[in-house]
Amino acid sequence: MHRVSLSSFRIAACEVTNAEYAACAAAGACTAPYETRSLTREDYFGAADYRHFPVIFVDWYQSDAYCRWVRGRLPSEAMWEKAARGGCELRAGSDCTTEDAVDWPWGSADPTCDHANAAVIVERDGGPERLACVGDPTGSGDTDRVGLRPAGASLYGALDLIGNVREWNSDWYTDGDDYWDLGADPDGVRVDPEGTDSGATKAQRGDTFGGTEPLWTRDFSPPVLFPQSGGGFRCAWQGE
């Protein structure tokens, strides 16, 4: 646990969709995704049936360009985590402490397909089994329409923070104790931490349709070379 003080900001309720990103591309402010397919669908980006599904196969620079086009920014890791796990003041009052923290945006209940498009643990006759929420339950899963799972919303109303697609953040990825120390003041409160000035990989948050392991709610990837089929993004706006 670490304390962070953030200036006010807004964050999109949902991940950026194919239709929204296509509008940016049509305006000449964004470049096309690296691929137009998804993991199990040959026609995805540009297909009418998937207009409101999250855009994927976009790298960090493409995601950053889109957010700038809508006069926003990619959220910092601290912003993203605040939207996902914050809100203890709403849950337990202004005197809340780390004891009031939760494991997931919706609370501490284990994820189900009502909460997230992910590979969730289901008890079967042979014991626990990990099953996909979209497509063949025993298959790999795939993306789903954004905003379909209000039961998985955070206290601030943000949806799909877990599952569906892993999301780019603005920060360069910093490992270990260095991450917790970013932006620390003498009292140990991190004020608007934004990560280091440079690095090799960019931070990603939220996991994909392929799993809900807490380990993978924080990940990283090179900003250009390896856009992922399970990777997307949402935007944030600084200020009220």
TITOR-412245 format. One line per 8 residues: number of its first residue (from 1); for each residue x, y, z of C-alpha. Coordinates in steps of 0.02 Angstrom, whole numbers, plus 32768, in hexadecimal, padded with zeros to 4 digits. Example, Ala and Ser with C-alpha at 12.3 -4.5 7.8 and 13.67 -1.06 7.14 Angstrom:
2
1) 8267:7F1F:8186 ~ 82AC:7FCB:8165 $
This chain:
240
1) 8000:8000:8000 ~ 8039:80B2:7FDD ~ 7FE8:815C:7FED ~ 7FCB:81C8:7F53 ~ 7F84:8277:7F46 ~ 7F37:829E:7E9C ~ 7EF7:833E:7E4F ~ 7E44:8330:7E12 $
9) 7E28:82D6:7D6E ~ 7DA3:8280:7D07 ~ 7DB7:81D5:7CB7 ~ 7D50:8184:7C2E ~ 7CCE:8109:7C6B ~ 7CFC:8090:7BDF ~ 7D8D:805E:7B71 ~ 7D9E:80B3:7AC8 $
17) 7D38:8056:7A46 ~ 7D58:8027:7992 ~ 7CDB:80AC:7958 ~ 7D2A:8135:79C0 ~ 7DD9:810B:7986 ~ 7D9E:80FF:78D0 ~ 7D5C:81B1:78DD ~ 7E0A:81EB:7912 $
25) 7E59:818B:7883 ~ 7DDC:81D6:7808 ~ 7E0B:8283:7847 ~ 7EC3:825F:7825 ~ 7EF3:826E:78DC ~ 7F0D:81B3:78F9 ~ 7F5C:8129:7894 ~ 7F05:8083:7874 $
33) 7F1A:7FF3:78EF ~ 7FA5:7F78:78C4 ~ 7F21:7EF0:78A7 ~ 7E67:7EF6:787E ~ 7E41:7E4D:78CB ~ 7E29:7E14:797E ~ 7E62:7D71:79CA ~ 7DCE:7D0B:7989 $
41) 7D82:7D81:7906 ~ 7DCE:7DA3:785B ~ 7D68:7E42:7842 ~ 7D68:7EB0:78DC ~ 7DA4:7F64:78C9 ~ 7D2F:7FB5:784B ~ 7CA9:7F2E:7859 ~ 7BFD:7F71:7887 $
49) 7BDD:7EE7:7906 ~ 7C74:7F1C:796B ~ 7C65:7FDA:7965 ~ 7C4E:7FE4:7A21 ~ 7CD6:7F65:7A4E ~ 7D7F:7FA3:7A8B ~ 7E01:7FD0:7A0A ~ 7E99:7F5D:7A13 $
57) 7F40:7F48:79BA ~ 7F6D:7FFD:79DE ~ 8014:802C:7A29 ~ 8036:80AC:7AB0 ~ 8057:813B:7A37 ~ 7FB5:811B:79D9 ~ 7F55:8117:7A7E ~ 7FA9:81B8:7AB8 $
65) 7F7E:820D:7A12 ~ 7EC7:81E0:7A23 ~ 7EBA:8224:7AD5 ~ 7F0E:82C5:7A9F ~ 7E91:82D0:7A0E ~ 7E01:82D0:7A8B ~ 7E5F:8353:7AF2 ~ 7E8B:82D6:7B78 $
73) 7F1C:8266:7BA6 ~ 7F44:81B3:7BD0 ~ 7F2A:819B:7C8B ~ 7FC1:818A:7CFA ~ 7FCE:80E8:7D5C ~ 7F99:8148:7DF7 ~ 7EFE:818D:7D9F ~ 7ED0:80E1:7D5E $
81) 7EE6:808F:7E07 ~ 7E83:8118:7E5E ~ 7DF3:80FA:7DE5 ~ 7DFF:803F:7DFF ~ 7E21:8028:7EB9 ~ 7E02:80D3:7F04 ~ 7D63:8114:7F51 ~ 7D79:80DB:8004 $
89) 7D33:8185:8036 ~ 7C92:8153:7FDF ~ 7C96:80A5:802A ~ 7CC8:80CC:80DD ~ 7CC5:8189:80F5 ~ 7D49:8210:80F9 ~ 7DAA:81B9:8184 ~ 7DC4:811A:811C $
97) 7E6B:80C2:8125 ~ 7EC9:803B:80C5 ~ 7E60:7FBE:8128 ~ 7DCF:7FF3:80B9 ~ 7E2A:7FC9:8017 ~ 7DDE:7F4A:7F9E ~ 7E2A:7ECC:7F27 ~ 7DC7:7EF7:7E8A $
105) 7D69:7F90:7E47 ~ 7CC2:7F47:7E81 ~ 7CFE:7F0D:7F2C ~ 7D54:7E71:7F6E ~ 7CE4:7DEA:7F23 ~ 7D3D:7D76:7EAA ~ 7D22:7DA7:7DF3 ~ 7C92:7D59:7D92 $
113) 7C59:7D77:7CDF ~ 7BDC:7DF5:7D26 ~ 7C6F:7E5E:7D61 ~ 7CEC:7E4D:7CD4 ~ 7D0C:7E03:7C2A ~ 7D98:7D92:7C64 ~ 7DC8:7CDF:7C83 ~ 7D75:7CC0:7D2B $
121) 7D85:7C31:7DA5 ~ 7CED:7BBF:7DAB ~ 7CD8:7B2A:7E1F ~ 7CBA:7A8B:7DB9 ~ 7CA8:79D5:7DEA ~ 7D61:79BC:7DCB ~ 7D91:7A56:7E2E ~ 7DAE:7B0D:7E01 $
129) 7DB7:7B34:7D47 ~ 7DE0:7BD5:7CEC ~ 7D5B:7BFE:7C6A ~ 7D4C:7C8C:7BEB ~ 7CB7:7D02:7BF5 ~ 7CA9:7D20:7B38 ~ 7C9C:7C99:7AB4 ~ 7CC6:7BE5:7ADC $
137) 7CD8:7BDE:7B9B ~ 7D68:7B64:7B89 ~ 7DBA:7BCD:7B01 ~ 7E27:7C67:7B04 ~ 7D9C:7CE9:7B0D ~ 7D98:7D8F:7AB2 ~ 7D65:7E45:7AC8 ~ 7CB2:7E78:7AF0 $
145) 7C4A:7F15:7AD9 ~ 7C83:7F9A:7B54 ~ 7C18:7FC7:7BEA ~ 7BB1:7F27:7BEF ~ 7BDA:7EFC:7CA4 ~ 7B9C:7F80:7D1F ~ 7BB6:7F04:7DAE ~ 7C70:7F19:7D8F $
153) 7C72:7FD7:7D9A ~ 7CE3:802F:7E15 ~ 7C9B:80A5:7E97 ~ 7CBD:8133:7E1E ~ 7C5B:80DF:7D93 ~ 7CEB:80A4:7D25 ~ 7CC7:8002:7CC8 ~ 7D33:7F75:7C82 $
161) 7DCA:7FA5:7CEA ~ 7DE6:7EEB:7D00 ~ 7DD9:7E7A:7C68 ~ 7DAC:7E9E:7BB3 ~ 7E52:7EF3:7B85 ~ 7EF2:7F23:7BDD ~ 7F01:7FE1:7BDB ~ 7F94:8053:7BB4 $
169) 7FC5:80D2:7C39 ~ 802F:816D:7C1F ~ 80BD:8136:7C92 ~ 815E:80E4:7C62 ~ 815D:803F:7CC0 ~ 81C1:8040:7D62 ~ 81DD:7F9F:7DC2 ~ 81EB:7F76:7E7A $
177) 8205:7FF5:7F05 ~ 822D:807F:7E89 ~ 8175:8082:7E54 ~ 8136:80A0:7F05 ~ 81B3:812D:7F1D ~ 8180:8191:7E85 ~ 814C:8240:7EB4 ~ 8169:8225:7F6F $
185) 8172:82BF:7FDD ~ 81C1:82C3:808C ~ 811F:8284:80D9 ~ 811C:81ED:8065 ~ 8084:8226:8000 ~ 8099:8214:7F44 ~ 8057:82B1:7EF0 ~ 8019:829C:7E3C $
193) 809C:8217:7E12 ~ 80BA:8208:7D57 ~ 8145:8189:7D4B ~ 81F7:81A2:7D11 ~ 822E:8213:7C81 ~ 8261:8181:7C12 ~ 8264:80C6:7C09 ~ 8257:802C:7B9A $
201) 81A2:7FFB:7BB9 ~ 80FD:8050:7BDF ~ 808A:801E:7C6E ~ 7FE8:7FC1:7C4E ~ 7F5B:7FA0:7CC8 ~ 7EC0:7F35:7CD3 ~ 7EE3:7E88:7C88 ~ 7E89:7E44:7BEE $
209) 7DFC:7DCF:7BC0 ~ 7E78:7D43:7BDE ~ 7E87:7D4B:7C9B ~ 7E68:7DA0:7D41 ~ 7F09:7D7C:7D9F ~ 7F33:7E0F:7E12 ~ 7FE8:7DFF:7DD9 ~ 7FB5:7E34:7D2B $
217) 7F4E:7ECC:7D5B ~ 7FF5:7F28:7D48 ~ 805B:7F00:7CAE ~ 80CE:7F53:7C30 ~ 80F8:7F4F:7B77 ~ 816C:7FAB:7AFF ~ 810C:8044:7AC0 ~ 811B:801A:7A06 $
225) 8159:7F6D:79DC ~ 80D6:7EFA:7A28 ~ 8024:7F3C:7A26 ~ 7FBB:7EB0:7A6D ~ 7F15:7E65:7A39 ~ 7EDD:7E78:7AEE ~ 7F1C:7F2B:7AFD ~ 7EB7:7FCB:7AF4 $
233) 7EA3:806B:7B56 ~ 7E31:80F0:7B9F ~ 7E4E:81AA:7BB3 ~ 7E51:8221:7C46 ~ 7E3F:82DE:7C59 ~ 7E99:8347:7CDA ~ 7E2F:83BC:7D44 ~ 7D77:83C1:7D74 $
